[in-house]
Amino acid sequence: MPRFRACSILKQLKTMYDEGQLTDIVVEVDHGKTFSCHRNVLAAISPYFRSMFTSGLTESTQKEV
């Protein structure tokens, strides 16, 4: 049952991402390419982003990084 729930959550997150729902940050990479993202998803999968968003750095309140 927990595996089914995890898959369901991931599918819902993917749907929200595809539809641009509840994205709360824009990440800019090389050559100005941008990605709308869910801040909590980035923090959950990356210690770098978790630190960036939770340590009181300027980036923690910016809408674009």
Backbone atoms as SQL, in Angstrom:
CREATE TABLE atoms (id INTEGER PRIMARY KEY, chain TEXT, resi INTEGER, resn TEXT, atom TEXT, x REAL, y REAL, z REAL);
INSERT INTO atoms VALUES
  (1, 'A', 1, 'MET', 'N', 0.802, -1.196, 0.000),
  (2, 'A', 1, 'MET', 'CA', 0.000, 0.000, 0.000),
  (3, 'A', 1, 'MET', 'C', 0.852, 1.271, 0.000),
  (4, 'A', 2, 'PRO', 'N', 1.934, 1.369, 0.812),
  (5, 'A', 2, 'PRO', 'CA', 2.752, 2.590, 0.792),
  (6, 'A', 2, 'PRO', 'C', 3.352, 2.869, -0.585),
  (7, 'A', 3, 'ARG', 'N', 3.732, 1.827, -1.328),
  (8, 'A', 3, 'ARG', 'CA', 4.319, 2.030, -2.649),
  (9, 'A', 3, 'ARG', 'C', 3.287, 2.647, -3.600),
  (10, 'A', 4, 'PHE', 'N', 2.040, 2.158, -3.528),
  (11, 'A', 4, 'PHE', 'CA', 0.979, 2.722, -4.351),
  (12, 'A', 4, 'PHE', 'C', 0.776, 4.191, -4.017),
  (13, 'A', 5, 'ARG', 'N', 0.776, 4.520, -2.744),
  (14, 'A', 5, 'ARG', 'CA', 0.580, 5.910, -2.317),
  (15, 'A', 5, 'ARG', 'C', 1.715, 6.784, -2.841),
  (16, 'A', 6, 'ALA', 'N', 2.944, 6.322, -2.754),
  (17, 'A', 6, 'ALA', 'CA', 4.086, 7.091, -3.248),
  (18, 'A', 6, 'ALA', 'C', 3.965, 7.337, -4.747),
  (19, 'A', 7, 'CYS', 'N', 3.577, 6.319, -5.497),
  (20, 'A', 7, 'CYS', 'CA', 3.402, 6.478, -6.945),
  (21, 'A', 7, 'CYS', 'C', 2.294, 7.467, -7.251),
  (22, 'A', 8, 'SER', 'N', 1.233, 7.421, -6.479),
  (23, 'A', 8, 'SER', 'CA', 0.114, 8.338, -6.663),
  (24, 'A', 8, 'SER', 'C', 0.551, 9.780, -6.402),
  (25, 'A', 9, 'ILE', 'N', 1.317, 9.986, -5.354),
  (26, 'A', 9, 'ILE', 'CA', 1.817, 11.329, -5.035),
  (27, 'A', 9, 'ILE', 'C', 2.708, 11.840, -6.160),
  (28, 'A', 10, 'LEU', 'N', 3.598, 10.997, -6.652),
  (29, 'A', 10, 'LEU', 'CA', 4.486, 11.411, -7.745),
  (30, 'A', 10, 'LEU', 'C', 3.696, 11.756, -9.004),
  (31, 'A', 11, 'LYS', 'N', 2.672, 10.990, -9.300),
  (32, 'A', 11, 'LYS', 'CA', 1.839, 11.280, -10.476),
  (33, 'A', 11, 'LYS', 'C', 1.135, 12.625, -10.319),
  (34, 'A', 12, 'GLN', 'N', 0.635, 12.903, -9.120),
  (35, 'A', 12, 'GLN', 'CA', -0.032, 14.176, -8.872),
  (36, 'A', 12, 'GLN', 'C', 0.945, 15.347, -8.973),
  (37, 'A', 13, 'LEU', 'N', 2.145, 15.183, -8.445),
  (38, 'A', 13, 'LEU', 'CA', 3.154, 16.230, -8.560),
  (39, 'A', 13, 'LEU', 'C', 3.512, 16.482, -10.022),
  (40, 'A', 14, 'LYS', 'N', 3.632, 15.424, -10.800),
  (41, 'A', 14, 'LYS', 'CA', 3.938, 15.545, -12.234),
  (42, 'A', 14, 'LYS', 'C', 2.817, 16.282, -12.956),
  (43, 'A', 15, 'THR', 'N', 1.584, 15.935, -12.644),
  (44, 'A', 15, 'THR', 'CA', 0.441, 16.610, -13.264),
  (45, 'A', 15, 'THR', 'C', 0.440, 18.093, -12.915),
  (46, 'A', 16, 'MET', 'N', 0.656, 18.409, -11.638),
  (47, 'A', 16, 'MET', 'CA', 0.689, 19.818, -11.235),
  (48, 'A', 16, 'MET', 'C', 1.823, 20.555, -11.924),
  (49, 'A', 17, 'TYR', 'N', 2.977, 19.917, -12.050),
  (50, 'A', 17, 'TYR', 'CA', 4.108, 20.542, -12.725),
  (51, 'A', 17, 'TYR', 'C', 3.768, 20.795, -14.192),
  (52, 'A', 18, 'ASP', 'N', 3.234, 19.775, -14.859),
  (53, 'A', 18, 'ASP', 'CA', 2.884, 19.907, -16.275),
  (54, 'A', 18, 'ASP', 'C', 1.877, 21.018, -16.520),
  (55, 'A', 19, 'GLU', 'N', 0.976, 21.219, -15.567),
  (56, 'A', 19, 'GLU', 'CA', -0.057, 22.238, -15.697),
  (57, 'A', 19, 'GLU', 'C', 0.358, 23.588, -15.099),
  (58, 'A', 20, 'GLY', 'N', 1.576, 23.664, -14.565),
  (59, 'A', 20, 'GLY', 'CA', 2.078, 24.906, -13.986),
  (60, 'A', 20, 'GLY', 'C', 1.370, 25.299, -12.706),
  (61, 'A', 21, 'GLN', 'N', 0.799, 24.325, -12.017),
  (62, 'A', 21, 'GLN', 'CA', 0.066, 24.610, -10.791),
  (63, 'A', 21, 'GLN', 'C', 0.993, 24.583, -9.583),
  (64, 'A', 22, 'LEU', 'N', 0.872, 25.596, -8.764),
  (65, 'A', 22, 'LEU', 'CA', 1.558, 25.688, -7.475),
  (66, 'A', 22, 'LEU', 'C', 3.076, 25.708, -7.572),
  (67, 'A', 23, 'THR', 'N', 3.612, 25.960, -8.748),
  (68, 'A', 23, 'THR', 'CA', 5.058, 26.148, -8.812),
  (69, 'A', 23, 'THR', 'C', 5.358, 27.478, -8.133),
  (70, 'A', 24, 'ASP', 'N', 6.411, 27.511, -7.345),
  (71, 'A', 24, 'ASP', 'CA', 6.662, 28.710, -6.554),
  (72, 'A', 24, 'ASP', 'C', 8.064, 29.276, -6.713),
  (73, 'A', 25, 'ILE', 'N', 8.826, 28.727, -7.647),
  (74, 'A', 25, 'ILE', 'CA', 10.160, 29.267, -7.895),
  (75, 'A', 25, 'ILE', 'C', 10.534, 28.975, -9.348),
  (76, 'A', 26, 'VAL', 'N', 11.337, 29.856, -9.915),
  (77, 'A', 26, 'VAL', 'CA', 11.864, 29.653, -11.259),
  (78, 'A', 26, 'VAL', 'C', 13.372, 29.491, -11.128),
  (79, 'A', 27, 'VAL', 'N', 13.885, 28.405, -11.670),
  (80, 'A', 27, 'VAL', 'CA', 15.323, 28.147, -11.650),
  (81, 'A', 27, 'VAL', 'C', 15.870, 28.460, -13.039),
  (82, 'A', 28, 'GLU', 'N', 16.885, 29.314, -13.079),
  (83, 'A', 28, 'GLU', 'CA', 17.524, 29.664, -14.342),
  (84, 'A', 28, 'GLU', 'C', 18.850, 28.931, -14.452),
  (85, 'A', 29, 'VAL', 'N', 19.070, 28.317, -15.608),
  (86, 'A', 29, 'VAL', 'CA', 20.308, 27.588, -15.862),
  (87, 'A', 29, 'VAL', 'C', 21.016, 28.220, -17.051),
  (88, 'A', 30, 'ASP', 'N', 22.021, 27.551, -17.551),
  (89, 'A', 30, 'ASP', 'CA', 22.837, 28.075, -18.649),
  (90, 'A', 30, 'ASP', 'C', 22.021, 28.721, -19.763),
  (91, 'A', 31, 'HIS', 'N', 22.542, 29.826, -20.247),
  (92, 'A', 31, 'HIS', 'CA', 22.000, 30.522, -21.410),
  (93, 'A', 31, 'HIS', 'C', 20.563, 30.993, -21.224),
  (94, 'A', 32, 'GLY', 'N', 20.180, 31.290, -19.992),
  (95, 'A', 32, 'GLY', 'CA', 18.877, 31.872, -19.725),
  (96, 'A', 32, 'GLY', 'C', 17.699, 30.923, -19.776),
  (97, 'A', 33, 'LYS', 'N', 17.940, 29.637, -19.898),
  (98, 'A', 33, 'LYS', 'CA', 16.833, 28.676, -19.897),
  (99, 'A', 33, 'LYS', 'C', 16.259, 28.602, -18.485),
  (100, 'A', 34, 'THR', 'N', 14.930, 28.636, -18.369),
  (101, 'A', 34, 'THR', 'CA', 14.300, 28.642, -17.055),
  (102, 'A', 34, 'THR', 'C', 13.343, 27.462, -16.893),
  (103, 'A', 35, 'PHE', 'N', 13.152, 27.061, -15.638),
  (104, 'A', 35, 'PHE', 'CA', 12.249, 25.983, -15.276),
  (105, 'A', 35, 'PHE', 'C', 11.415, 26.432, -14.087),
  (106, 'A', 36, 'SER', 'N', 10.113, 26.344, -14.211),
  (107, 'A', 36, 'SER', 'CA', 9.246, 26.565, -13.048),
  (108, 'A', 36, 'SER', 'C', 9.299, 25.304, -12.207),
  (109, 'A', 37, 'CYS', 'N', 9.424, 25.469, -10.900),
  (110, 'A', 37, 'CYS', 'CA', 9.626, 24.323, -10.024),
  (111, 'A', 37, 'CYS', 'C', 8.816, 24.461, -8.742),
  (112, 'A', 38, 'HIS', 'N', 8.677, 23.344, -8.049),
  (113, 'A', 38, 'HIS', 'CA', 8.109, 23.311, -6.712),
  (114, 'A', 38, 'HIS', 'C', 9.279, 23.340, -5.735),
  (115, 'A', 39, 'ARG', 'N', 9.354, 24.382, -4.940),
  (116, 'A', 39, 'ARG', 'CA', 10.455, 24.563, -3.990),
  (117, 'A', 39, 'ARG', 'C', 10.596, 23.347, -3.063),
  (118, 'A', 40, 'ASN', 'N', 9.465, 22.822, -2.574),
  (119, 'A', 40, 'ASN', 'CA', 9.538, 21.693, -1.636),
  (120, 'A', 40, 'ASN', 'C', 10.067, 20.434, -2.312),
  (121, 'A', 41, 'VAL', 'N', 9.782, 20.238, -3.593),
  (122, 'A', 41, 'VAL', 'CA', 10.309, 19.068, -4.301),
  (123, 'A', 41, 'VAL', 'C', 11.821, 19.198, -4.464),
  (124, 'A', 42, 'LEU', 'N', 12.276, 20.378, -4.855),
  (125, 'A', 42, 'LEU', 'CA', 13.723, 20.591, -4.983),
  (126, 'A', 42, 'LEU', 'C', 14.430, 20.345, -3.656),
  (127, 'A', 43, 'ALA', 'N', 13.859, 20.867, -2.572),
  (128, 'A', 43, 'ALA', 'CA', 14.468, 20.696, -1.249),
  (129, 'A', 43, 'ALA', 'C', 14.466, 19.230, -0.817),
  (130, 'A', 44, 'ALA', 'N', 13.430, 18.491, -1.191),
  (131, 'A', 44, 'ALA', 'CA', 13.331, 17.087, -0.789),
  (132, 'A', 44, 'ALA', 'C', 14.361, 16.204, -1.489),
  (133, 'A', 45, 'ILE', 'N', 14.756, 16.581, -2.707),
  (134, 'A', 45, 'ILE', 'CA', 15.673, 15.714, -3.462),
  (135, 'A', 45, 'ILE', 'C', 17.114, 16.210, -3.487),
  (136, 'A', 46, 'SER', 'N', 17.339, 17.430, -2.957),
  (137, 'A', 46, 'SER', 'CA', 18.685, 18.000, -3.053),
  (138, 'A', 46, 'SER', 'C', 19.083, 18.718, -1.768),
  (139, 'A', 47, 'PRO', 'N', 20.135, 18.232, -1.105),
  (140, 'A', 47, 'PRO', 'CA', 20.629, 18.936, 0.085),
  (141, 'A', 47, 'PRO', 'C', 21.037, 20.385, -0.235),
  (142, 'A', 48, 'TYR', 'N', 21.512, 20.622, -1.437),
  (143, 'A', 48, 'TYR', 'CA', 21.907, 21.969, -1.858),
  (144, 'A', 48, 'TYR', 'C', 20.704, 22.910, -1.817),
  (145, 'A', 49, 'PHE', 'N', 19.600, 22.504, -2.464),
  (146, 'A', 49, 'PHE', 'CA', 18.413, 23.352, -2.479),
  (147, 'A', 49, 'PHE', 'C', 17.776, 23.442, -1.089),
  (148, 'A', 50, 'ARG', 'N', 17.789, 22.357, -0.346),
  (149, 'A', 50, 'ARG', 'CA', 17.220, 22.402, 1.005),
  (150, 'A', 50, 'ARG', 'C', 17.945, 23.452, 1.846),
  (151, 'A', 51, 'SER', 'N', 19.253, 23.438, 1.780),
  (152, 'A', 51, 'SER', 'CA', 20.034, 24.428, 2.517),
  (153, 'A', 51, 'SER', 'C', 19.742, 25.841, 2.016),
  (154, 'A', 52, 'MET', 'N', 19.673, 25.991, 0.711),
  (155, 'A', 52, 'MET', 'CA', 19.415, 27.303, 0.113),
  (156, 'A', 52, 'MET', 'C', 18.078, 27.870, 0.588),
  (157, 'A', 53, 'PHE', 'N', 17.069, 27.030, 0.654),
  (158, 'A', 53, 'PHE', 'CA', 15.724, 27.502, 0.970),
  (159, 'A', 53, 'PHE', 'C', 15.432, 27.586, 2.463),
  (160, 'A', 54, 'THR', 'N', 16.254, 26.982, 3.311),
  (161, 'A', 54, 'THR', 'CA', 15.941, 26.942, 4.741),
  (162, 'A', 54, 'THR', 'C', 16.954, 27.643, 5.633),
  (163, 'A', 55, 'SER', 'N', 18.032, 28.148, 5.072),
  (164, 'A', 55, 'SER', 'CA', 19.093, 28.706, 5.916),
  (165, 'A', 55, 'SER', 'C', 19.036, 30.222, 6.073),
  (166, 'A', 56, 'GLY', 'N', 17.986, 30.842, 5.556),
  (167, 'A', 56, 'GLY', 'CA', 17.876, 32.288, 5.693),
  (168, 'A', 56, 'GLY', 'C', 18.656, 33.076, 4.661),
  (169, 'A', 57, 'LEU', 'N', 19.206, 32.402, 3.665),
  (170, 'A', 57, 'LEU', 'CA', 19.899, 33.099, 2.587),
  (171, 'A', 57, 'LEU', 'C', 18.895, 33.922, 1.775),
  (172, 'A', 58, 'THR', 'N', 19.373, 34.881, 1.042),
  (173, 'A', 58, 'THR', 'CA', 18.513, 35.705, 0.194),
  (174, 'A', 58, 'THR', 'C', 17.671, 34.847, -0.736),
  (175, 'A', 59, 'GLU', 'N', 18.253, 33.765, -1.239),
  (176, 'A', 59, 'GLU', 'CA', 17.541, 32.878, -2.171),
  (177, 'A', 59, 'GLU', 'C', 16.289, 32.258, -1.559),
  (178, 'A', 60, 'SER', 'N', 16.241, 32.187, -0.224),
  (179, 'A', 60, 'SER', 'CA', 15.092, 31.549, 0.417),
  (180, 'A', 60, 'SER', 'C', 13.795, 32.331, 0.218),
  (181, 'A', 61, 'THR', 'N', 13.913, 33.615, -0.140),
  (182, 'A', 61, 'THR', 'CA', 12.710, 34.421, -0.353),
  (183, 'A', 61, 'THR', 'C', 12.549, 34.898, -1.798),
  (184, 'A', 62, 'GLN', 'N', 13.542, 34.610, -2.629),
  (185, 'A', 62, 'GLN', 'CA', 13.453, 35.023, -4.019),
  (186, 'A', 62, 'GLN', 'C', 12.514, 34.117, -4.798),
  (187, 'A', 63, 'LYS', 'N', 11.917, 34.665, -5.849),
  (188, 'A', 63, 'LYS', 'CA', 11.044, 33.882, -6.721),
  (189, 'A', 63, 'LYS', 'C', 11.798, 33.293, -7.902),
  (190, 'A', 64, 'GLU', 'N', 13.058, 33.715, -8.064),
  (191, 'A', 64, 'GLU', 'CA', 13.881, 33.233, -9.184),
  (192, 'A', 64, 'GLU', 'C', 15.319, 33.057, -8.696),
  (193, 'A', 65, 'VAL', 'N', 15.900, 31.905, -8.987),
  (194, 'A', 65, 'VAL', 'CA', 17.305, 31.654, -8.627),
  (195, 'A', 65, 'VAL', 'C', 18.043, 31.077, -9.806);
